[in-house]
Amino acid sequence: MSSPENTFPPGFPPNFPPTNLIWHPSTCPGSVFSPTITPFPEPQKQQDEYLLLYIPGNPGMIGYYRSFLSRLSVLLRERKGTKSVSILGISHAGFYFQNGDEVGNPAEGEPRKGVLEEKAKYTDWKSLPQPWTLQQQSKMKAELLNWIGEWYRRQPGGRKLKVLLAAHSMGAWVSMEMVKSLGSNDRLVDQEEWGIRSTVDVLGGTLMFPSIVDIAKSKNGRVVMPMLSLHRSVPHLCQLFASFLFHVVLSASLGRWLVGRFTGFSALSSTYVSLDGSLSTTNEALDATFSFLTAPGAVEQSLSMAREEMHMIKEDTWSDEIWGLGGELEWVLYFGQGDDWVCDESRDRLIKNRGRRYVAGMESASSASTSVERDVKGNLLRRNKIEEAGIDVELDGVAKGAEKEWKPLMIVCEEGMPHGFCIKHGEVMAEKVAIWIENIIEGSGKRRRGENI
């Protein structure tokens, strides 16, 4: 039996792979996503609604991000400009585990009434050979957004759904590839390549510890690439070993204990808020890791994607429109300092060519780093503290002064935040992301009204 947060109204397209999800719908009056509130019947009373799609890194288990997304949902409901944001976090295809409290409806059989009848435009993903490729992961999510967008358009008001993207690690690369197919408007849609006409309006989003260029040159990439390049069968052999170990040799309890001891996750715990407001405590890092190691095909899927990442994620190949250089899209990229999955030289080159940054009281863009006087285990962020730290988009001095051309905001963390922030520091990152999301929504509203940002 699915928990309330996983009752996802639009369901999934036909023949979509079984997918674990975390769903935090908006509770604003009139929200068509809310499971408890009836939408206003009059279209003119319907407010703008936003869907935040969260895309994980590799391994693509959405369970790693439960406390992060829970905290982010609470913060967005508290902020005036983000009350109408619903959050959907989904695992990558191939990372599915069967657990009644955490599994979303995989949309077997007929879709719910009011969703697309033109099924031919959606791919029969289940019939394709596995493991799935990076490009397939991207197109799946583009099709999912179109499916949701069409469902939303058929609700009272008939509007185009506004979408925000949030992603971690290689999920950032998947997000950028999605924008190639969806874009912020039909002008950006590459219909010849993707065969998709956008039903959503993508505003931009936040990319955390993004592994989007030269992964093979990173510290971990230089270690992983030779191992994965030994033979094509390496991912499959690792899957056979994991399946034998956890399904034949070890019992579930002993296997979970060993994973906790080996990873150090046994001592961790996190609290998240359910849709009904109740608090739950869980060891999400251990839960997700054990699920990853025991889910059918997940190890092979992860290693196959990792090998592909080494060969595909190299130089920046996206157009100015995808980067939002004309102001159509608004991105915030948050890089780690000394990130083992990001090459510092490639990161700095990307920031120099594509980004902008802000340091309070300065108007130059000579450096991408931002100094933040706050420990990752410290008190909750306050808005004035974030403004002082220079991570508030609307206060960006570069955008208002030194450089007239709009560019993505790129920040290099100096708080010591790790690449795997979701393990211990999900709530701290949620504080940052909530402000960035609010600023992106506010900026898009100003652009629609023709105001200066």
Secondary structure as the mmCIF struct_conf table of DSSP 4:
data_model
#
loop_
_struct_conf.conf_type_id
_struct_conf.id
_struct_conf.beg_label_comp_id
_struct_conf.beg_label_asym_id
_struct_conf.beg_label_seq_id
_struct_conf.end_label_comp_id
_struct_conf.end_label_asym_id
_struct_conf.end_label_seq_id
HELX_RH_3T_P HELX_RH_3T_P1 PRO A 4 ASN A 6
TURN_TY1_P TURN_TY1_P1 PRO A 9 PRO A 10
TURN_TY1_P TURN_TY1_P2 PRO A 14 ASN A 15
HELX_LH_PP_P HELX_LH_PP_P1 PHE A 16 PRO A 18
STRN STRN1 ASN A 20 ASN A 20
STRN STRN2 LEU A 21 HIS A 24
BEND BEND1 CYS A 28 CYS A 28
TURN_TY1_P TURN_TY1_P3 PRO A 29 GLY A 30
BEND BEND2 VAL A 32 PHE A 33
BEND BEND3 PRO A 35 ILE A 37
HELX_LH_PP_P HELX_LH_PP_P2 THR A 38 PHE A 40
BEND BEND4 PRO A 41 GLU A 42
HELX_RH_3T_P HELX_RH_3T_P2 PRO A 43 LYS A 45
HELX_LH_PP_P HELX_LH_PP_P3 GLN A 46 ASP A 48
STRN STRN3 TYR A 50 ILE A 55
BEND BEND5 ASN A 58 PRO A 59
HELX_RH_3T_P HELX_RH_3T_P3 ILE A 62 TYR A 65
HELX_RH_AL_P HELX_RH_AL_P1 ARG A 66 GLU A 78
BEND BEND6 ARG A 79 ARG A 79
HELX_RH_3T_P HELX_RH_3T_P4 LYS A 80 THR A 82
TURN_TY1_P TURN_TY1_P4 LYS A 83 SER A 84
STRN STRN4 VAL A 85 ILE A 90
HELX_LH_PP_P HELX_LH_PP_P4 SER A 91 HIS A 92
TURN_TY1_P TURN_TY1_P5 ALA A 93 GLY A 94
TURN_TY1_P TURN_TY1_P6 GLY A 100 GLU A 102
STRN STRN5 VAL A 103 VAL A 103
BEND BEND7 GLY A 109 GLU A 110
HELX_LH_PP_P HELX_LH_PP_P5 PRO A 111 ARG A 112
TURN_TY1_P TURN_TY1_P7 LYS A 113 GLY A 114
BEND BEND8 VAL A 115 VAL A 115
BEND BEND9 GLU A 117 GLU A 117
HELX_RH_3T_P HELX_RH_3T_P5 LYS A 119 LYS A 121
BEND BEND10 TYR A 122 TYR A 122
HELX_RH_3T_P HELX_RH_3T_P6 TRP A 125 SER A 127
BEND BEND11 LEU A 128 LEU A 128
BEND BEND12 GLN A 130 PRO A 131
HELX_LH_PP_P HELX_LH_PP_P6 TRP A 132 THR A 133
HELX_RH_AL_P HELX_RH_AL_P2 LEU A 134 ARG A 153
TURN_TY1_P TURN_TY1_P8 ARG A 154 ARG A 154
BEND BEND13 GLN A 155 GLN A 155
TURN_TY1_P TURN_TY1_P9 PRO A 156 GLY A 157
HELX_LH_PP_P HELX_LH_PP_P7 ARG A 159 LYS A 160
STRN STRN6 LEU A 161 HIS A 168
TURN_TY1_P TURN_TY1_P10 SER A 169 MET A 170
HELX_RH_AL_P HELX_RH_AL_P3 GLY A 171 SER A 181
BEND BEND14 LEU A 182 LEU A 182
BEND BEND15 SER A 184 ASN A 185
HELX_RH_3T_P HELX_RH_3T_P7 ASP A 186 LEU A 188
HELX_RH_AL_P HELX_RH_AL_P4 GLN A 191 TRP A 194
STRN STRN7 VAL A 200 MET A 208
BEND BEND16 PHE A 209 PHE A 209
BEND BEND17 VAL A 213 VAL A 213
HELX_RH_3T_P HELX_RH_3T_P8 ILE A 215 LYS A 217
BEND BEND18 SER A 218 SER A 218
HELX_RH_AL_P HELX_RH_AL_P5 LYS A 219 LEU A 228
TURN_TY1_P TURN_TY1_P11 SER A 229 SER A 229
BEND BEND19 LEU A 230 LEU A 230
TURN_TY1_P TURN_TY1_P12 ARG A 232 SER A 233
HELX_RH_AL_P HELX_RH_AL_P6 VAL A 234 PHE A 244
HELX_RH_PI_P HELX_RH_PI_P1 LEU A 245 VAL A 249
BEND BEND20 LEU A 250 LEU A 250
HELX_RH_AL_P HELX_RH_AL_P7 ALA A 252 THR A 263
TURN_TY1_P TURN_TY1_P13 GLY A 264 GLY A 264
HELX_RH_3T_P HELX_RH_3T_P9 PHE A 265 ALA A 267
STRN STRN8 SER A 270 VAL A 273
TURN_TY1_P TURN_TY1_P14 LEU A 275 ASP A 276
BEND BEND21 GLY A 277 GLY A 277
STRN STRN9 LEU A 279 THR A 282
HELX_RH_AL_P HELX_RH_AL_P8 GLU A 284 THR A 294
BEND BEND22 ALA A 295 ALA A 295
TURN_TY1_P TURN_TY1_P15 PRO A 296 GLY A 297
HELX_RH_AL_P HELX_RH_AL_P9 ALA A 298 MET A 312
BEND BEND23 GLU A 315 GLU A 315
HELX_RH_AL_P HELX_RH_AL_P10 ASP A 320 TRP A 323
TURN_TY1_P TURN_TY1_P16 GLY A 324 GLY A 326
BEND BEND24 GLY A 327 LEU A 329
STRN STRN10 GLU A 330 PHE A 335
HELX_LH_PP_P HELX_LH_PP_P8 GLY A 336 GLY A 336
TURN_TY1_P TURN_TY1_P17 GLN A 337 GLY A 338
TURN_TY1_P TURN_TY1_P18 ASP A 340 TRP A 341
BEND BEND25 VAL A 342 VAL A 342
HELX_RH_AL_P HELX_RH_AL_P11 ASP A 344 ARG A 354
STRN STRN11 ARG A 356 ARG A 356
TURN_TY1_P TURN_TY1_P19 ALA A 360 GLY A 361
BEND BEND26 SER A 366 SER A 366
STRN STRN12 SER A 369 SER A 369
TURN_TY1_P TURN_TY1_P20 VAL A 376 LYS A 377
BEND BEND27 GLY A 378 ASN A 379
HELX_LH_PP_P HELX_LH_PP_P9 LEU A 380 LEU A 381
HELX_RH_AL_P HELX_RH_AL_P12 ARG A 383 ALA A 389
TURN_TY1_P TURN_TY1_P21 GLY A 390 GLY A 390
HELX_RH_3T_P HELX_RH_3T_P10 VAL A 393 LEU A 395
HELX_RH_AL_P HELX_RH_AL_P13 GLY A 397 LYS A 400
TURN_TY1_P TURN_TY1_P22 GLY A 401 ALA A 402
BEND BEND28 GLU A 405 GLU A 405
STRN STRN13 LEU A 409 VAL A 412
BEND BEND29 GLU A 415 GLU A 415
TURN_TY1_P TURN_TY1_P23 HIS A 419 LYS A 424
HELX_RH_AL_P HELX_RH_AL_P14 GLY A 426 ARG A 449
TURN_TY1_P TURN_TY1_P24 GLY A 450 GLY A 450
#
